[in-house]
Amino acid sequence: MPFGKQSRPAVALAGIGSEMVGFTLGGVLLDSLIDSLPVFTVLLTITGLVLAMWHLRRWAQRRIEP
């Protein structure tokens, strides 16, 4: 998800937030389809959080750099 220096903060943060929610919903859907414990929900939620924090860090660095 590329974020340029001119990205509006609300749009960029909404994209990052939707990334977290999307991974979580994907895990819930996968767990419900295969009728399993919430293993995929937990794993995909953690993955979504890690990726979102990585994107947030990259976005913040690009906004700070001259």
mmJSON file of the N, C-alpha and C atoms, coordinates in Angstrom:
{"data_MODEL":{"atom_site":{
"group_PDB":["ATOM","ATOM","ATOM","ATOM","ATOM","ATOM","ATOM","ATOM","ATOM","ATOM","ATOM","ATOM","ATOM","ATOM","ATOM","ATOM","ATOM","ATOM","ATOM","ATOM","ATOM","ATOM","ATOM","ATOM","ATOM","ATOM","ATOM","ATOM","ATOM","ATOM","ATOM","ATOM","ATOM","ATOM","ATOM","ATOM","ATOM","ATOM","ATOM","ATOM","ATOM","ATOM","ATOM","ATOM","ATOM","ATOM","ATOM","ATOM","ATOM","ATOM","ATOM","ATOM","ATOM","ATOM","ATOM","ATOM","ATOM","ATOM","ATOM","ATOM","ATOM","ATOM","ATOM","ATOM","ATOM","ATOM","ATOM","ATOM","ATOM","ATOM","ATOM","ATOM","ATOM","ATOM","ATOM","ATOM","ATOM","ATOM","ATOM","ATOM","ATOM","ATOM","ATOM","ATOM","ATOM","ATOM","ATOM","ATOM","ATOM","ATOM","ATOM","ATOM","ATOM","ATOM","ATOM","ATOM","ATOM","ATOM","ATOM","ATOM","ATOM","ATOM","ATOM","ATOM","ATOM","ATOM","ATOM","ATOM","ATOM","ATOM","ATOM","ATOM","ATOM","ATOM","ATOM","ATOM","ATOM","ATOM","ATOM","ATOM","ATOM","ATOM","ATOM","ATOM","ATOM","ATOM","ATOM","ATOM","ATOM","ATOM","ATOM","ATOM","ATOM","ATOM","ATOM","ATOM","ATOM","ATOM","ATOM","ATOM","ATOM","ATOM","ATOM","ATOM","ATOM","ATOM","ATOM","ATOM","ATOM","ATOM","ATOM","ATOM","ATOM","ATOM","ATOM","ATOM","ATOM","ATOM","ATOM","ATOM","ATOM","ATOM","ATOM","ATOM","ATOM","ATOM","ATOM","ATOM","ATOM","ATOM","ATOM","ATOM","ATOM","ATOM","ATOM","ATOM","ATOM","ATOM","ATOM","ATOM","ATOM","ATOM","ATOM","ATOM","ATOM","ATOM","ATOM","ATOM","ATOM","ATOM","ATOM","ATOM","ATOM","ATOM","ATOM","ATOM","ATOM","ATOM"],
"id":[1,2,3,4,5,6,7,8,9,10,11,12,13,14,15,16,17,18,19,20,21,22,23,24,25,26,27,28,29,30,31,32,33,34,35,36,37,38,39,40,41,42,43,44,45,46,47,48,49,50,51,52,53,54,55,56,57,58,59,60,61,62,63,64,65,66,67,68,69,70,71,72,73,74,75,76,77,78,79,80,81,82,83,84,85,86,87,88,89,90,91,92,93,94,95,96,97,98,99,100,101,102,103,104,105,106,107,108,109,110,111,112,113,114,115,116,117,118,119,120,121,122,123,124,125,126,127,128,129,130,131,132,133,134,135,136,137,138,139,140,141,142,143,144,145,146,147,148,149,150,151,152,153,154,155,156,157,158,159,160,161,162,163,164,165,166,167,168,169,170,171,172,173,174,175,176,177,178,179,180,181,182,183,184,185,186,187,188,189,190,191,192,193,194,195,196,197,198],
"type_symbol":["N","C","C","N","C","C","N","C","C","N","C","C","N","C","C","N","C","C","N","C","C","N","C","C","N","C","C","N","C","C","N","C","C","N","C","C","N","C","C","N","C","C","N","C","C","N","C","C","N","C","C","N","C","C","N","C","C","N","C","C","N","C","C","N","C","C","N","C","C","N","C","C","N","C","C","N","C","C","N","C","C","N","C","C","N","C","C","N","C","C","N","C","C","N","C","C","N","C","C","N","C","C","N","C","C","N","C","C","N","C","C","N","C","C","N","C","C","N","C","C","N","C","C","N","C","C","N","C","C","N","C","C","N","C","C","N","C","C","N","C","C","N","C","C","N","C","C","N","C","C","N","C","C","N","C","C","N","C","C","N","C","C","N","C","C","N","C","C","N","C","C","N","C","C","N","C","C","N","C","C","N","C","C","N","C","C","N","C","C","N","C","C","N","C","C","N","C","C"],
"label_atom_id":["N","CA","C","N","CA","C","N","CA","C","N","CA","C","N","CA","C","N","CA","C","N","CA","C","N","CA","C","N","CA","C","N","CA","C","N","CA","C","N","CA","C","N","CA","C","N","CA","C","N","CA","C","N","CA","C","N","CA","C","N","CA","C","N","CA","C","N","CA","C","N","CA","C","N","CA","C","N","CA","C","N","CA","C","N","CA","C","N","CA","C","N","CA","C","N","CA","C","N","CA","C","N","CA","C","N","CA","C","N","CA","C","N","CA","C","N","CA","C","N","CA","C","N","CA","C","N","CA","C","N","CA","C","N","CA","C","N","CA","C","N","CA","C","N","CA","C","N","CA","C","N","CA","C","N","CA","C","N","CA","C","N","CA","C","N","CA","C","N","CA","C","N","CA","C","N","CA","C","N","CA","C","N","CA","C","N","CA","C","N","CA","C","N","CA","C","N","CA","C","N","CA","C","N","CA","C","N","CA","C","N","CA","C","N","CA","C","N","CA","C","N","CA","C","N","CA","C","N","CA","C"],
"label_alt_id":[null,null,null,null,null,null,null,null,null,null,null,null,null,null,null,null,null,null,null,null,null,null,null,null,null,null,null,null,null,null,null,null,null,null,null,null,null,null,null,null,null,null,null,null,null,null,null,null,null,null,null,null,null,null,null,null,null,null,null,null,null,null,null,null,null,null,null,null,null,null,null,null,null,null,null,null,null,null,null,null,null,null,null,null,null,null,null,null,null,null,null,null,null,null,null,null,null,null,null,null,null,null,null,null,null,null,null,null,null,null,null,null,null,null,null,null,null,null,null,null,null,null,null,null,null,null,null,null,null,null,null,null,null,null,null,null,null,null,null,null,null,null,null,null,null,null,null,null,null,null,null,null,null,null,null,null,null,null,null,null,null,null,null,null,null,null,null,null,null,null,null,null,null,null,null,null,null,null,null,null,null,null,null,null,null,null,null,null,null,null,null,null,null,null,null,null,null,null],
"label_comp_id":["MET","MET","MET","PRO","PRO","PRO","PHE","PHE","PHE","GLY","GLY","GLY","LYS","LYS","LYS","GLN","GLN","GLN","SER","SER","SER","ARG","ARG","ARG","PRO","PRO","PRO","ALA","ALA","ALA","VAL","VAL","VAL","ALA","ALA","ALA","LEU","LEU","LEU","ALA","ALA","ALA","GLY","GLY","GLY","ILE","ILE","ILE","GLY","GLY","GLY","SER","SER","SER","GLU","GLU","GLU","MET","MET","MET","VAL","VAL","VAL","GLY","GLY","GLY","PHE","PHE","PHE","THR","THR","THR","LEU","LEU","LEU","GLY","GLY","GLY","GLY","GLY","GLY","VAL","VAL","VAL","LEU","LEU","LEU","LEU","LEU","LEU","ASP","ASP","ASP","SER","SER","SER","LEU","LEU","LEU","ILE","ILE","ILE","ASP","ASP","ASP","SER","SER","SER","LEU","LEU","LEU","PRO","PRO","PRO","VAL","VAL","VAL","PHE","PHE","PHE","THR","THR","THR","VAL","VAL","VAL","LEU","LEU","LEU","LEU","LEU","LEU","THR","THR","THR","ILE","ILE","ILE","THR","THR","THR","GLY","GLY","GLY","LEU","LEU","LEU","VAL","VAL","VAL","LEU","LEU","LEU","ALA","ALA","ALA","MET","MET","MET","TRP","TRP","TRP","HIS","HIS","HIS","LEU","LEU","LEU","ARG","ARG","ARG","ARG","ARG","ARG","TRP","TRP","TRP","ALA","ALA","ALA","GLN","GLN","GLN","ARG","ARG","ARG","ARG","ARG","ARG","ILE","ILE","ILE","GLU","GLU","GLU","PRO","PRO","PRO"],
"label_asym_id":["A","A","A","A","A","A","A","A","A","A","A","A","A","A","A","A","A","A","A","A","A","A","A","A","A","A","A","A","A","A","A","A","A","A","A","A","A","A","A","A","A","A","A","A","A","A","A","A","A","A","A","A","A","A","A","A","A","A","A","A","A","A","A","A","A","A","A","A","A","A","A","A","A","A","A","A","A","A","A","A","A","A","A","A","A","A","A","A","A","A","A","A","A","A","A","A","A","A","A","A","A","A","A","A","A","A","A","A","A","A","A","A","A","A","A","A","A","A","A","A","A","A","A","A","A","A","A","A","A","A","A","A","A","A","A","A","A","A","A","A","A","A","A","A","A","A","A","A","A","A","A","A","A","A","A","A","A","A","A","A","A","A","A","A","A","A","A","A","A","A","A","A","A","A","A","A","A","A","A","A","A","A","A","A","A","A","A","A","A","A","A","A","A","A","A","A","A","A"],
"label_entity_id":["1","1","1","1","1","1","1","1","1","1","1","1","1","1","1","1","1","1","1","1","1","1","1","1","1","1","1","1","1","1","1","1","1","1","1","1","1","1","1","1","1","1","1","1","1","1","1","1","1","1","1","1","1","1","1","1","1","1","1","1","1","1","1","1","1","1","1","1","1","1","1","1","1","1","1","1","1","1","1","1","1","1","1","1","1","1","1","1","1","1","1","1","1","1","1","1","1","1","1","1","1","1","1","1","1","1","1","1","1","1","1","1","1","1","1","1","1","1","1","1","1","1","1","1","1","1","1","1","1","1","1","1","1","1","1","1","1","1","1","1","1","1","1","1","1","1","1","1","1","1","1","1","1","1","1","1","1","1","1","1","1","1","1","1","1","1","1","1","1","1","1","1","1","1","1","1","1","1","1","1","1","1","1","1","1","1","1","1","1","1","1","1","1","1","1","1","1","1"],
"label_seq_id":[1,1,1,2,2,2,3,3,3,4,4,4,5,5,5,6,6,6,7,7,7,8,8,8,9,9,9,10,10,10,11,11,11,12,12,12,13,13,13,14,14,14,15,15,15,16,16,16,17,17,17,18,18,18,19,19,19,20,20,20,21,21,21,22,22,22,23,23,23,24,24,24,25,25,25,26,26,26,27,27,27,28,28,28,29,29,29,30,30,30,31,31,31,32,32,32,33,33,33,34,34,34,35,35,35,36,36,36,37,37,37,38,38,38,39,39,39,40,40,40,41,41,41,42,42,42,43,43,43,44,44,44,45,45,45,46,46,46,47,47,47,48,48,48,49,49,49,50,50,50,51,51,51,52,52,52,53,53,53,54,54,54,55,55,55,56,56,56,57,57,57,58,58,58,59,59,59,60,60,60,61,61,61,62,62,62,63,63,63,64,64,64,65,65,65,66,66,66],
"pdbx_PDB_ins_code":[null,null,null,null,null,null,null,null,null,null,null,null,null,null,null,null,null,null,null,null,null,null,null,null,null,null,null,null,null,null,null,null,null,null,null,null,null,null,null,null,null,null,null,null,null,null,null,null,null,null,null,null,null,null,null,null,null,null,null,null,null,null,null,null,null,null,null,null,null,null,null,null,null,null,null,null,null,null,null,null,null,null,null,null,null,null,null,null,null,null,null,null,null,null,null,null,null,null,null,null,null,null,null,null,null,null,null,null,null,null,null,null,null,null,null,null,null,null,null,null,null,null,null,null,null,null,null,null,null,null,null,null,null,null,null,null,null,null,null,null,null,null,null,null,null,null,null,null,null,null,null,null,null,null,null,null,null,null,null,null,null,null,null,null,null,null,null,null,null,null,null,null,null,null,null,null,null,null,null,null,null,null,null,null,null,null,null,null,null,null,null,null,null,null,null,null,null,null],
"Cartn_x":[0.851,0.0,0.901,1.09,1.995,1.336,2.067,1.612,2.623,2.212,3.108,3.178,4.091,4.236,3.0,2.235,1.072,-0.208,-0.097,-1.297,-1.971,-3.269,-4.019,-4.006,-3.756,-3.656,-4.895,-6.075,-7.295,-7.418,-7.06,-7.144,-6.118,-4.91,-3.857,-4.191,-4.667,-4.999,-6.213,-7.154,-8.305,-7.857,-6.905,-6.374,-5.671,-4.923,-4.225,-5.23,-6.252,-7.281,-8.054,-8.356,-9.085,-8.225,-6.921,-6.025,-6.152,-6.186,-6.33,-7.678,-8.733,-10.085,-10.231,-9.673,-9.776,-9.142,-7.967,-7.315,-8.127,-8.669,-9.473,-10.741,-11.432,-12.642,-12.333,-11.201,-10.785,-10.568,-9.969,-9.771,-11.084,-12.004,-13.325,-14.044,-14.008,-14.661,-14.05,-12.736,-12.057,-12.379,-12.353,-12.692,-14.132,-15.043,-16.44,-16.664,-15.931,-16.083,-15.6,-14.503,-13.972,-14.374,-15.211,-15.757,-14.643,-13.7,-12.567,-12.549,-11.628,-11.38,-10.905,-10.875,-10.481,-8.976,-8.38,-6.94,-6.61,-7.329,-7.046,-7.397,-8.424,-8.779,-7.636,-7.076,-5.973,-4.74,-4.385,-3.18,-3.299,-4.444,-4.601,-4.765,-5.325,-5.409,-4.015,-3.184,-1.807,-1.049,-1.233,-0.577,-1.037,-2.33,-2.864,-2.326,-2.218,-1.671,-0.212,0.567,1.987,2.15,1.416,1.52,1.029,-0.037,-0.554,0.448,1.079,2.085,3.289,3.647,4.766,4.405,3.182,2.749,2.632,2.153,2.045,3.424,4.39,5.763,6.337,6.149,6.633,5.963,4.651,3.911,4.401,4.6,5.061,6.472,7.348,8.703,8.695,7.866,7.81,7.277,6.38,5.85,6.863,7.782,8.763,9.972,10.362,11.552,11.385,12.473,12.386,12.237],
"Cartn_y":[-1.166,0.0,1.234,1.838,2.991,4.249,4.942,6.215,7.268,8.189,9.261,10.342,11.284,12.379,13.26,13.278,14.15,13.463,12.222,11.522,12.274,12.308,12.929,11.968,12.487,11.597,10.743,11.298,10.528,9.36,9.581,8.522,7.437,7.842,6.873,6.055,6.718,6.007,5.113,5.509,4.655,3.387,3.538,2.366,1.416,1.973,1.147,0.451,1.167,0.572,-0.527,-0.307,-1.323,-2.565,-2.387,-3.528,-4.415,-3.803,-4.571,-5.279,-4.562,-5.136,-6.236,-6.022,-7.011,-8.336,-8.289,-9.523,-10.241,-9.494,-10.096,-10.736,-10.015,-10.568,-11.781,-11.753,-12.913,-14.138,-13.932,-15.037,-15.568,-14.66,-15.083,-15.887,-15.404,-16.095,-17.474,-17.533,-18.812,-19.801,-19.335,-20.216,-20.7,-19.836,-20.26,-21.218,-21.032,-21.926,-23.33,-23.45,-24.786,-25.271,-24.489,-24.851,-25.258,-24.341,-24.625,-23.663,-23.923,-22.983,-21.678,-20.587,-19.289,-19.149,-20.207,-20.191,-19.186,-19.254,-18.354,-16.909,-16.729,-15.377,-14.759,-15.501,-14.989,-14.745,-15.718,-15.58,-14.428,-14.319,-13.247,-11.882,-11.837,-10.562,-10.074,-10.966,-10.588,-10.166,-10.909,-10.552,-9.175,-8.912,-7.621,-6.48,-6.709,-5.673,-5.376,-6.425,-6.236,-5.484,-5.892,-5.215,-3.776,-3.546,-2.183,-1.286,-1.794,-0.996,-0.72,-1.692,-1.497,-0.412,-0.469,0.561,1.929,1.959,3.223,3.841,3.019,3.506,4.068,3.337,3.818,5.133,5.216,6.428,7.609,7.385,8.462,8.916,7.987,8.35,9.197,8.845,9.604,11.009,11.175,12.5,13.368,12.764,13.514,13.898,13.016,13.275,14.551,15.305,16.549,16.311],
"Cartn_z":[0.0,0.0,0.0,-1.131,-1.178,-0.625,0.218,0.761,0.347,-0.484,-0.881,0.177,-0.027,0.936,0.98,-0.091,-0.159,0.305,0.814,1.269,2.401,2.349,3.433,4.615,5.796,6.962,7.196,7.024,7.267,6.301,5.05,4.045,4.333,4.664,4.957,6.196,7.233,8.47,8.279,7.454,7.164,6.436,5.545,4.842,5.789,6.714,7.694,8.607,9.016,9.866,9.151,7.885,7.134,6.92,6.894,6.787,8.033,9.2,10.437,10.47,10.142,10.18,9.128,7.968,6.894,7.259,7.855,8.268,9.338,10.286,11.348,10.782,9.913,9.307,8.436,7.779,6.996,7.875,9.041,9.974,10.514,10.843,11.331,10.256,9.028,7.927,7.703,7.698,7.48,8.601,9.837,10.957,10.876,10.466,10.376,9.198,8.107,6.959,7.251,7.986,8.276,9.66,10.36,11.665,12.637,12.829,13.708,14.89,15.78,16.866,16.247,16.992,16.397,16.147,15.621,15.347,14.249,13.142,12.025,12.372,13.185,13.613,14.402,15.326,16.142,15.275,14.451,13.616,12.624,11.972,10.986,11.649,12.841,13.556,13.922,14.425,14.764,13.508,12.421,11.156,10.681,10.743,10.334,11.185,12.485,13.369,13.054,12.845,12.531,11.212,10.191,8.892,8.966,9.706,9.834,10.559,11.6,12.312,11.417,10.589,9.665,8.645,8.1,7.152,7.822,9.042,9.777,10.0,10.344,10.537,9.24,8.132,6.83,6.449,6.655,6.319,7.149,8.439,9.321,8.949,8.608,8.213,6.939,6.006,4.751,4.959,5.935,6.208,6.933,7.678,8.453,7.602,6.676,5.867,5.044,4.894,4.106,2.624],
"occupancy":[1.0,1.0,1.0,1.0,1.0,1.0,1.0,1.0,1.0,1.0,1.0,1.0,1.0,1.0,1.0,1.0,1.0,1.0,1.0,1.0,1.0,1.0,1.0,1.0,1.0,1.0,1.0,1.0,1.0,1.0,1.0,1.0,1.0,1.0,1.0,1.0,1.0,1.0,1.0,1.0,1.0,1.0,1.0,1.0,1.0,1.0,1.0,1.0,1.0,1.0,1.0,1.0,1.0,1.0,1.0,1.0,1.0,1.0,1.0,1.0,1.0,1.0,1.0,1.0,1.0,1.0,1.0,1.0,1.0,1.0,1.0,1.0,1.0,1.0,1.0,1.0,1.0,1.0,1.0,1.0,1.0,1.0,1.0,1.0,1.0,1.0,1.0,1.0,1.0,1.0,1.0,1.0,1.0,1.0,1.0,1.0,1.0,1.0,1.0,1.0,1.0,1.0,1.0,1.0,1.0,1.0,1.0,1.0,1.0,1.0,1.0,1.0,1.0,1.0,1.0,1.0,1.0,1.0,1.0,1.0,1.0,1.0,1.0,1.0,1.0,1.0,1.0,1.0,1.0,1.0,1.0,1.0,1.0,1.0,1.0,1.0,1.0,1.0,1.0,1.0,1.0,1.0,1.0,1.0,1.0,1.0,1.0,1.0,1.0,1.0,1.0,1.0,1.0,1.0,1.0,1.0,1.0,1.0,1.0,1.0,1.0,1.0,1.0,1.0,1.0,1.0,1.0,1.0,1.0,1.0,1.0,1.0,1.0,1.0,1.0,1.0,1.0,1.0,1.0,1.0,1.0,1.0,1.0,1.0,1.0,1.0,1.0,1.0,1.0,1.0,1.0,1.0,1.0,1.0,1.0,1.0,1.0,1.0],
"B_iso_or_equiv":[0.0,0.0,0.0,0.0,0.0,0.0,0.0,0.0,0.0,0.0,0.0,0.0,0.0,0.0,0.0,0.0,0.0,0.0,0.0,0.0,0.0,0.0,0.0,0.0,0.0,0.0,0.0,0.0,0.0,0.0,0.0,0.0,0.0,0.0,0.0,0.0,0.0,0.0,0.0,0.0,0.0,0.0,0.0,0.0,0.0,0.0,0.0,0.0,0.0,0.0,0.0,0.0,0.0,0.0,0.0,0.0,0.0,0.0,0.0,0.0,0.0,0.0,0.0,0.0,0.0,0.0,0.0,0.0,0.0,0.0,0.0,0.0,0.0,0.0,0.0,0.0,0.0,0.0,0.0,0.0,0.0,0.0,0.0,0.0,0.0,0.0,0.0,0.0,0.0,0.0,0.0,0.0,0.0,0.0,0.0,0.0,0.0,0.0,0.0,0.0,0.0,0.0,0.0,0.0,0.0,0.0,0.0,0.0,0.0,0.0,0.0,0.0,0.0,0.0,0.0,0.0,0.0,0.0,0.0,0.0,0.0,0.0,0.0,0.0,0.0,0.0,0.0,0.0,0.0,0.0,0.0,0.0,0.0,0.0,0.0,0.0,0.0,0.0,0.0,0.0,0.0,0.0,0.0,0.0,0.0,0.0,0.0,0.0,0.0,0.0,0.0,0.0,0.0,0.0,0.0,0.0,0.0,0.0,0.0,0.0,0.0,0.0,0.0,0.0,0.0,0.0,0.0,0.0,0.0,0.0,0.0,0.0,0.0,0.0,0.0,0.0,0.0,0.0,0.0,0.0,0.0,0.0,0.0,0.0,0.0,0.0,0.0,0.0,0.0,0.0,0.0,0.0,0.0,0.0,0.0,0.0,0.0,0.0],
"pdbx_formal_charge":[null,null,null,null,null,null,null,null,null,null,null,null,null,null,null,null,null,null,null,null,null,null,null,null,null,null,null,null,null,null,null,null,null,null,null,null,null,null,null,null,null,null,null,null,null,null,null,null,null,null,null,null,null,null,null,null,null,null,null,null,null,null,null,null,null,null,null,null,null,null,null,null,null,null,null,null,null,null,null,null,null,null,null,null,null,null,null,null,null,null,null,null,null,null,null,null,null,null,null,null,null,null,null,null,null,null,null,null,null,null,null,null,null,null,null,null,null,null,null,null,null,null,null,null,null,null,null,null,null,null,null,null,null,null,null,null,null,null,null,null,null,null,null,null,null,null,null,null,null,null,null,null,null,null,null,null,null,null,null,null,null,null,null,null,null,null,null,null,null,null,null,null,null,null,null,null,null,null,null,null,null,null,null,null,null,null,null,null,null,null,null,null,null,null,null,null,null,null],
"auth_seq_id":[1,1,1,2,2,2,3,3,3,4,4,4,5,5,5,6,6,6,7,7,7,8,8,8,9,9,9,10,10,10,11,11,11,12,12,12,13,13,13,14,14,14,15,15,15,16,16,16,17,17,17,18,18,18,19,19,19,20,20,20,21,21,21,22,22,22,23,23,23,24,24,24,25,25,25,26,26,26,27,27,27,28,28,28,29,29,29,30,30,30,31,31,31,32,32,32,33,33,33,34,34,34,35,35,35,36,36,36,37,37,37,38,38,38,39,39,39,40,40,40,41,41,41,42,42,42,43,43,43,44,44,44,45,45,45,46,46,46,47,47,47,48,48,48,49,49,49,50,50,50,51,51,51,52,52,52,53,53,53,54,54,54,55,55,55,56,56,56,57,57,57,58,58,58,59,59,59,60,60,60,61,61,61,62,62,62,63,63,63,64,64,64,65,65,65,66,66,66],
"auth_comp_id":["MET","MET","MET","PRO","PRO","PRO","PHE","PHE","PHE","GLY","GLY","GLY","LYS","LYS","LYS","GLN","GLN","GLN","SER","SER","SER","ARG","ARG","ARG","PRO","PRO","PRO","ALA","ALA","ALA","VAL","VAL","VAL","ALA","ALA","ALA","LEU","LEU","LEU","ALA","ALA","ALA","GLY","GLY","GLY","ILE","ILE","ILE","GLY","GLY","GLY","SER","SER","SER","GLU","GLU","GLU","MET","MET","MET","VAL","VAL","VAL","GLY","GLY","GLY","PHE","PHE","PHE","THR","THR","THR","LEU","LEU","LEU","GLY","GLY","GLY","GLY","GLY","GLY","VAL","VAL","VAL","LEU","LEU","LEU","LEU","LEU","LEU","ASP","ASP","ASP","SER","SER","SER","LEU","LEU","LEU","ILE","ILE","ILE","ASP","ASP","ASP","SER","SER","SER","LEU","LEU","LEU","PRO","PRO","PRO","VAL","VAL","VAL","PHE","PHE","PHE","THR","THR","THR","VAL","VAL","VAL","LEU","LEU","LEU","LEU","LEU","LEU","THR","THR","THR","ILE","ILE","ILE","THR","THR","THR","GLY","GLY","GLY","LEU","LEU","LEU","VAL","VAL","VAL","LEU","LEU","LEU","ALA","ALA","ALA","MET","MET","MET","TRP","TRP","TRP","HIS","HIS","HIS","LEU","LEU","LEU","ARG","ARG","ARG","ARG","ARG","ARG","TRP","TRP","TRP","ALA","ALA","ALA","GLN","GLN","GLN","ARG","ARG","ARG","ARG","ARG","ARG","ILE","ILE","ILE","GLU","GLU","GLU","PRO","PRO","PRO"],
"auth_asym_id":["A","A","A","A","A","A","A","A","A","A","A","A","A","A","A","A","A","A","A","A","A","A","A","A","A","A","A","A","A","A","A","A","A","A","A","A","A","A","A","A","A","A","A","A","A","A","A","A","A","A","A","A","A","A","A","A","A","A","A","A","A","A","A","A","A","A","A","A","A","A","A","A","A","A","A","A","A","A","A","A","A","A","A","A","A","A","A","A","A","A","A","A","A","A","A","A","A","A","A","A","A","A","A","A","A","A","A","A","A","A","A","A","A","A","A","A","A","A","A","A","A","A","A","A","A","A","A","A","A","A","A","A","A","A","A","A","A","A","A","A","A","A","A","A","A","A","A","A","A","A","A","A","A","A","A","A","A","A","A","A","A","A","A","A","A","A","A","A","A","A","A","A","A","A","A","A","A","A","A","A","A","A","A","A","A","A","A","A","A","A","A","A","A","A","A","A","A","A"],
"auth_atom_id":["N","CA","C","N","CA","C","N","CA","C","N","CA","C","N","CA","C","N","CA","C","N","CA","C","N","CA","C","N","CA","C","N","CA","C","N","CA","C","N","CA","C","N","CA","C","N","CA","C","N","CA","C","N","CA","C","N","CA","C","N","CA","C","N","CA","C","N","CA","C","N","CA","C","N","CA","C","N","CA","C","N","CA","C","N","CA","C","N","CA","C","N","CA","C","N","CA","C","N","CA","C","N","CA","C","N","CA","C","N","CA","C","N","CA","C","N","CA","C","N","CA","C","N","CA","C","N","CA","C","N","CA","C","N","CA","C","N","CA","C","N","CA","C","N","CA","C","N","CA","C","N","CA","C","N","CA","C","N","CA","C","N","CA","C","N","CA","C","N","CA","C","N","CA","C","N","CA","C","N","CA","C","N","CA","C","N","CA","C","N","CA","C","N","CA","C","N","CA","C","N","CA","C","N","CA","C","N","CA","C","N","CA","C","N","CA","C","N","CA","C","N","CA","C","N","CA","C","N","CA","C"],
"pdbx_PDB_model_num":[1,1,1,1,1,1,1,1,1,1,1,1,1,1,1,1,1,1,1,1,1,1,1,1,1,1,1,1,1,1,1,1,1,1,1,1,1,1,1,1,1,1,1,1,1,1,1,1,1,1,1,1,1,1,1,1,1,1,1,1,1,1,1,1,1,1,1,1,1,1,1,1,1,1,1,1,1,1,1,1,1,1,1,1,1,1,1,1,1,1,1,1,1,1,1,1,1,1,1,1,1,1,1,1,1,1,1,1,1,1,1,1,1,1,1,1,1,1,1,1,1,1,1,1,1,1,1,1,1,1,1,1,1,1,1,1,1,1,1,1,1,1,1,1,1,1,1,1,1,1,1,1,1,1,1,1,1,1,1,1,1,1,1,1,1,1,1,1,1,1,1,1,1,1,1,1,1,1,1,1,1,1,1,1,1,1,1,1,1,1,1,1,1,1,1,1,1,1]
}}}
